Amino acid sequence: MQLMSHGEYNRYVQRLCPKSPVWKDCGNAFWIGGLICVLGQIFLRFYSDVAGLDETLAGTAVTITLIFLSALLTSLSLYDDIAKVAGAGTLVPVTGFANSVVAPAMEFRSEGFITGTAAKMFLIAGPVIVYGTAASVVYGIILFLLGTV
């Protein structure tokens, strides 16, 4: 049996792999991610101008609204359809994070509320929460020691 060299194997894989439409994917990620941000900006204007919330409360309300909409679209199996077209454009932090919490919960709901939904809810998001929290504590300590806090 003749083994392929590293270069031969790479050429073989390149020949067999489907070509990715990189520019189309980047364009879709850009405009759909931009639409999500525009939607957030519309909500921000609504909460501040119409609802009369101050800037901080309006921002919080926008975050809650985007999380709710992302979770709702995920539970209706529509977020995945959008993500198939948008790719990384749907990973705008709040919406993508909400999707990463709700998707496993929906997938494993047939296993029951405790052992399915509740146990699997943080399957993907859990490490992000753990390391994000740990990093914020470390950064906070560093800033405290530097006297900038």
N, C-alpha and C positions, 0 to 999 in steps of 0.2 A: 504494500500500500504506500503510495507516494503522498507525502504531506505537502500542503501548499505553504508557500512563504507568506509572511505577513502582508506584503504588497499584493500578491496574487489573491489572497483571501479578500482584501479590501476591494480590489477591482471586481471580484466575483459578486460581493455583496452589493456594490454600487450598481452593477448591471441588473441585479434581480429586484432591488428595492424600487418601489414606485417613487416617482419624482414628486417632491413636495412643492406645492405652489406657494413659495415663501412670500412673495410680494402680495399675493391675494390674501394670505393668512394675516400678514402684518396690517394690511389695509382694513380688513374686517375687525381685527382686534382694536385698531385705532378708532374707527368710527363707532363701533358698538360700545367700547369702553368710554368713549367721549359722550355718547348718548346717556349712559348711566350717570356720568358726572353732570351733564346738563340737567337731567332729571333731579339730581340732588340739589343743583342750584335753583331750579324752579321751586322745589319744596322749601329751600332756605328763604327765598323771597316771600313765598306764601306765609310761612310761619312768622317771619319778622314783620312783613308789611300788612298782611290781612289779619293774622291771629294776634299780632302785637307783642310777640315774644322778643326779649332782648337777644343779642347776638349769640350768647352762650347757650341759652335755652333753645333757640331756634336751631343751632347746630346739633344739639342733643336730640331734638325732635326729628331732624333729618336723618340722623344715624339710626334712630329707632324705626323710622318709616322704611328706610332702605333695607334694614335687617328683616323687618316684617315682610316686605315685598319679595325679597330673595327667598325667605323661608316658604312663603306662600307659593311662589313659582316652582320651587323645588318640590314641594308636596304635591303639586298638580302635574309634575313631570314636564314642566315647560322650561325650566332653567337649563336642563341638559340639552334641549333642542337649541336654545339660544347659544349655549357654550359650544356646540358643534360648529356653529358658524363663526362665533366671535373668538373662540380659542382663549388666549390670555386676556382678552378684553373684558371677560367676565370676572377676572381675578382682582378687580378693584377691591381693595382690602375688606371692606365691610360686607359687600355682597358675596364675595368669594368665601369669606370665613363663615357666613351664615349658611351658605350652601354646603360647606364641608361638615357642618354640625348636623344639618337636617337630612342630608342624603343618606348617611349610614343608618340614621334612626328610621327612615322610611323603608330602607332596604331590609332591615331586620325586624320590622314590626310583627311579622308573622310568628316570630319566636316568643312573643309575649311582651308585656310592658316592661317588666324588670329585666329579664335575661335577653331580650331583643332590643327594644327601643332604647331603654335607659342605659344598658350596658354598652351598646355599640355607638351611642350618640357622639362620644368624644374620641372615637377610634382614630380619626384623621386629625381633628382639631386639638386633641389632648396634648400631644407633644408641643404644638405651637403655644398653647396656654402655659404649659410648664416652663418651657425655655424662655418664653417671653416674660413671664413673671420673674424667673430667676435672673434674667439679664437686666430687667428694670431694677431689681434689688441691688445687683452689683454696680450698675451705673449710678444709682442713688448714693451708695456708699462712697464711690469714687468722687462724685461731685461734692458730697459732704466733707470728705477729707481734704479736698482742694479748696474748700471754703467758698464755693460758688452757689451754695444753696442757702 
